[in-house]
Amino acid sequence: MNTWSGGDAHDDNVDRVDAVAAGLAAEYAAAVAAIAAAEAQAMSVLARAQAVGLERVAEIPRSAGREAELPLRALAAELGACARQPDRSVQRRMNDAHTLVTRFAASFEALAAGAVSVGHVRAIVEHGVKLTDPDIRAAFEIEALERAASTTPGRLGPQLARLVEQVQPTTFAERHKVARKSGGVWVRDVEDGMTELLLRGPAVPVHGIHDMITHIARDVLNTAHAAEAADAAAAGAAGTGEPAAGAGVAGGSIVDSRTLDQVRADVLMEMVLTHRIDTETGEGLGDGHGGLASIRATVNVTVPALALAGVTDDPAELVGRTPIDLDTARILAKSVPGWERVLADPITGGVLAVDRYTRSADLTRHLRVRDPHCRFPGCRMPTHRCDVDHGEDFALGGATDHRNLCALCRRHHTLKGETPWRVKHHPGGVIEWTSPGGLHYVDTPPPVTIGFVPDTDDAPF
């Protein structure tokens, strides 16, 4: 029987389904409110941690310079290690939480009550922090919370941007001059061997860059499509009704099947890495690798030997960062001046030996392979950007060998030397950290298979 047809039966079913949906919606809203309250609780802890850190900073003489930040770093490292989170992220969240609690108290209370979400609060702080006058900011916050009660974070942001513009005591030109100082370029590794590049700069040149690479990408695609049309026309003129020999081919290469976004990405990589672009032939753009062979920066790549030879399809790795596809690894392999061979234990994956056929620097090479990134718990700063640290100071008799050395980024190297954080080396490259709070964290070097590491003798480490 079809219960969705026929007068009363239909109405009853609709009522039943609506009741279920309403119940689920109410449960979900309650769960979201609980999450918001939990987020507020975590932010309260982070804000208190920031306040404690600032108190300790205030006790340090101003002449200490950058060392004055060390109490905050040490405290963020303590919280991050305990929660298994990167301490850099924890320190940023400490600062953000402190800003929320001290400058946007009404928004924090609304979050704790589950009346708004973290997304709403982020939007309010992001726009409201531009207002330096406390009275103006308080009035803005009241209006912002009223709007947040009836809309999503995504819609709230543009509304708040317009609201801030209305109440700003300074002109847009004045604010833009200050904002230009926040420009920069960042990278963020994502899944499947991909990485995002983020550029923050003045709107006009950034949009100009996007417009330029769009025009070039369209030229590349139009060239390929014109060649495809010419092949089809040739086939029609021959009267065969079949594609001409080589149809689906433009200029001897496969017709470009990429989207405009994909070509834009290849165009930008090609232009930055090689300083050239050929829109007529699409040279360097047809393989989707955008100038890889031109890379001459310090790049540490581990490639399984059998994969490099084409026997297996195990992925390579941009050491300490993210997996990369084998085609990319092979292109890089062709352009590096030398290789190092790494022999690993087939069971544990631990490094047994590192050698090469030319000049010897075995200890440094061993550390490069054993420590693909900084050895502070959770830190992924690549080795070539790290210092080599003696666990036991050399001046106090510490040996210069792999049992007493490890890679530490400058941040955590300073943390170890200038704060109560302590390090103890154990066999197999295992490192035990002891925090100022007396907690212990063990960092074990990642296992490696037989791999190859590019020649980086000119690298800092």
N, C-alpha and C positions, 0 to 999 in steps of 0.2 A: 504494500500500500504506500502510495506517495504521500507522506505526511506534510509535504510542503504545498499541497493543493487542497482546495475545498474549504471555504469559509472559516468556521470556528477552529478547525484543526490548524489551519495556517496561522491564525491569530495566536492560538495557544503556544505554538512552537516558537513564534517570534518572541513572545513574552518570556519563554523559558531560556532561549538563547541570549536575550538581552540581560536577563538576570545573571546568567553565568558570566557574560562579558563584564557586567558591572562589578561582579564580585572579584574577578581577576584584576580589573583595573584598580579597584580599591586596594587589593593586596599588593599590587605592583607599586602604587603610590606610597603605601606604607613602607615597603622595602626601600624605595628610593629615599624616603625621609630618614630611615634608619641609617642608610649609608652616609647621608649628609651629616647626621649627628656624629657618626664615627669619624668622618673626615674632620669635623670641627674639633673633636677630642684630640686627634693626632696633631692638628695645627696648634692647639693649645700647648701641647708638650713642646713642639718645635719652637713656638714663640717664647716659651719660658727658657728653653735652651739658648736661644739667641740673646735673651736678656742677661742670662748668666755669663755668656761669652763676652758680651759688651762690657759687663762690669769688670771682668778680668782684663779686658783690653784697656779699660780706663786706668788700671793700676800700673800699666807699662809706660815708661817715659816716652814722650813724643819723638825723641831723637832715635827711637828704635826703628823707625821707618816701616818697611813692609813686615818686619818681624812682629809688629803689633797685632797682626791678624792671626798669629799662630794659636792663641787660645781658642778662637772660633774654629779654626781648622781641626785642632785636636778634639774639640767637643763634637764637631760634625763627624769626624772619623769614628768616634766612640759610638754614636747613635747609628751611623751607617753600617758599621761592622756587626753590631748586635742585630739589626733588622735585615742584614744581607742586602744592603742598598749602597750604591756608589756614594762616597762621602761628598763629592762635588755636588751631586744632586741634592743631598741632604742639606748642605750648607746653603744652597739657593733656596730650598724650601723653608729653612729656618728664617732666612731674611724675609721671604714672602709672607710667611705666617706672622712674623713680628709686625710687618707693615699692616696686615689685615687686622690684627688684634688691637694695635695701638692707634691706627688712623681710620679704620672702618669698623668700629665696634658694633654698630647697628647691623651691618652685613654679617659679621661673625655671629652675633646672637641669632639672626634669622637662619643662618646655616645650622647652628646647633639645635635650633627648634625644628629643623627639617622643612622650613617654609620655602627655602630656595636651595638650589643645587650648587655644587662646586663650580659648574660652568657659569651660572649666574654671577657668583661671587667673583670669579676671575674677570668677567667682563666689567663688573663694577669697579674693581681695583685697577684694572688696566687703563680705563678711561679716567677714573676719579683721581688717580695718583698725579695726574697732570695739573690738578688744582692745588696750589700751594696755600691758599687762604683757608684756614680751618672752617670759618663760617660758611664760605661758599661751598666748600667740599661737603659739609654736613647737610646743607640744603640740597645739593646734588644727590647725595646718598639717599635721602628720604624719597625724592622723586624716582630715583633708580629702582629702589626696592618696590615701590608701588607698581612700576612697569614690569618688574621681574615676576610679580605675582600672577600675571596674565599672559606671559609669552615665553618663548624658548630662549636659551642663551644665544643661539645664532641670530635671532631677530632682535634681541636686546642690544647687542653690540652696536649696530648702526644707529639705533635710537639714541644710545648714550653718547656716541660720537657727535651727533648733532646737538645734543643737550650740552655737552661740554663746550662746544663751539659758541653756544649762546651765552654761557656764563663766564667764559675765559676773560680774565682782566688784561691779557696781552694779545697782540695781533697774531694772525697766522704766520706772517713773515718772521716775526721774532721767534716764535716757537719752532719754525722750520729750521732756522739757523742753529738752534740748539740740538734739534733732532738729528741733523746731519752728522753730529759727532757720534751717534750710535750705530753708524753704518758698519758693515762687516760681512764676512763670508763664513758660513759654517757647513759642515757635512754631518749627515746622520745615516748610519748604516741601517738598512731595512732587510727584508727577507729575500731569499733566493739569490744571493750574491749581488744585490742591487744597493745603490747608495744614492741619497738625495743631496743635492748641492743647493744651499739657500743663500741668496744674495739680498742684503738689505741696503738700500741706498735711496737717493732722491728719486721721486716718481718718474720724472721726465726721462733721464738716461736709462733707467731700468726698463721702462716701457719701450724706449727706443731700441734697446738690445733685443727685447722680445719681438718687436716689429721687424727688425732687421733679419733675425734668424728665421722668422716666419716667411718673409719674402724669398730668402735664399732657399728654404725648404720647398716652397711652392715651385720655384724655378727648377729644382732638381726633379720633383715629381712630374712637372709638366713636360720636361725633356724626355723622361722615360715613357710617359703616356703618349707623346707625339710619335715616338719610335714604334710603340705598340700599334698605334693607328696606321702608321705607314706600312707595317708588316701586314695588317689586315687588308688594307687597300690593295697591296701587291697580290695577295692571295685572291681577292675578288677579280682583279684584272686578268689573272691567269685563267679564270673561269673554271677553276677546279672545285670550288666549293669547299676546299680543304685549306687549313692554314698553310701559308707558304713555308718553305724550309727555313727553319730558324725563327718561325713565328713564336711570339711570347718571349722574344729576345730583342734587346735594344743595344745596338752597337757591339754585339757579341757577348753581352752579359744578360742575365735574367732580368726581366722587367721588374721594376721596383714595386713591391707589394706592401710597403710600410705605410703607416698612417702619417698624417702631418705632424702629430706630436712626436712620433718616433724619429722622423727625419730632423725635426727641430733639435732634438737632443743630440743626434749625431753631428749636426752642423756646428752646434756650440762646442762640443768636445774637439772637433777637428780644428776649429778656428783658434781655440785657446792653446791646444797642444802643438799645433804646427804653424800657426800664424798665416794660414792660407786656406783657400777654398776654391774649388773648381766646379761652378754650377753647370758647365757644359757637359762634363763627363761624369760629374758626381764622384770624382776620385777621392778615395778615403771614406766615402759615405755608403758605399754599396754593401759593406760587410757588417755594418752596425757597430763597429769597434772604434770609430772616430779617433784616429791618430795614436793608437796604443803604441805603435812601434817608435813613436817620437818621444816617449816618456824617458826622461833622463834624471828624474828625481830619485831620492833614496826610496826604493820600493822593495820590501822584503816579502817574497812569495815562496811558500812551501808547496811543492808539486810532487805527488806520488810518482816514483820513477816509472812504474808500469803504465800509469795514466799518461805520462809525458810521451811514452813510446807508443801509445795508442792501444795497449793491451787491455786496459780497464778504463772505466769512465768515472773513477773516483774523483770528487771535486778537489781543486787546489784551494789554497787559502792565502788571502792577504793577511799576513801574520799579525795576530792580535786584534784583527778587525772583523773580517767577514769572509765566508767562502766565496770563491770566484769560479767562473766557468773555465773549462779546460782550454777552449779556443783562446780566451784572453791570456791564460798562462803560457800557452805555446807562443803567442805573438811576443810576449815579454821575454820569453826564453831566447828568442832569436836575436834580441837586441842587447842583452847584457854581456859585458866583457869577460865574465868568468863565473864559475859555479863552485859551490862547496858541496861535498858529499856528506850526508848524515847517516850514521848507522844506529838503528834503534833496537832495543830489546823486542823480539817478536811477541812476547807475552805481555810485558808491562807497558811497552811503548816508551820506556825511559831511554834517554840518550846514552849510548855506550862509547861512541867515538865520533869525532868530526875531523875530516882531513881534506886536503886538496893537493894538487900536483905541483903548484908553484909555491910562492913564499909562505912561511908558516906564521900563523897567529892563532894557534890552537885554542888557547884559553878563551880569547875573545869570541872566536867562532862558536865554541861550545856554549858560552853564555847566551849568545844571540839565538841559538836554537832552543836551548832549555827554557829560556825566559822570553817568550814571544811578546810579552808585554810587562808593564810594571807589576811587581810582585806584592803590592799592597792589596789586601782582600777587596775584590770587586773592581779594581782599576784595570782599564784596558788600553792605557796609553802605549802605543807601539814602542818596541825596544829601541828603534833608532832615534827616538826622541827622549830616551831615558839616560840617566847617569849610571855608572857602575859603582855600587856602594859596598864598602867593607862592613860586614856584620859586626865584627870586632874591629875597632879602629886600628889602622895600620900603625899609628903612632904608639898604640898600646900593645903592639905585638901581634896584631891580627895578620894572618897569612893572606897573600895574594894568590888564592887558588879558588877553584869552583866551590869548595866547601865553605868559603867565607865571603863569596861575592854574589851579588844578585843585581838585577835591573830595577831601579826605582826612578819614577818620574821626578822632576824637580820638586813638585809639590810634596810628594811623600818622602823624598830624600830629606827635605827640610824638616818635615814633620818628625821624622825619626831622630834627626840630629838636634833639634831645638825644643822638643816637647818630651813629656814623660813616656811616649810610646817607645817600646823596646822590641828588638828583633833577636831571635835565636835560630841558628841554622841547624837542620837535622840532615841525616844521610838522604841521598836521592834528590837533593835540591828542595826538600820540604822546608818551609819557613814558618816559624811560629811567632806571631805578633802578640804582645801583651799591652793592653790599653792602659791609660792612666787610671781607669776604674777597676783594674785588676782582672779583666776578662781576657780570655785567650782565643785567638783565631789562627787557624792553620791554613796556609796557602800551599797547595800542591801544584807543581808544574804540570801543564797539560801533556798528555801522551802524544808522541809523534811517530809516524811511520817513516820508512825510508823516504827522504825528501831531498830537495835541492833548494839552496838559498842563494840568491844573486850576490855578486861581489859588491860589498858595501864598505870597502876599506876606507873610503873618504867620509863615512858616516861618523857622527859623534861617538857612537858605541858600536 
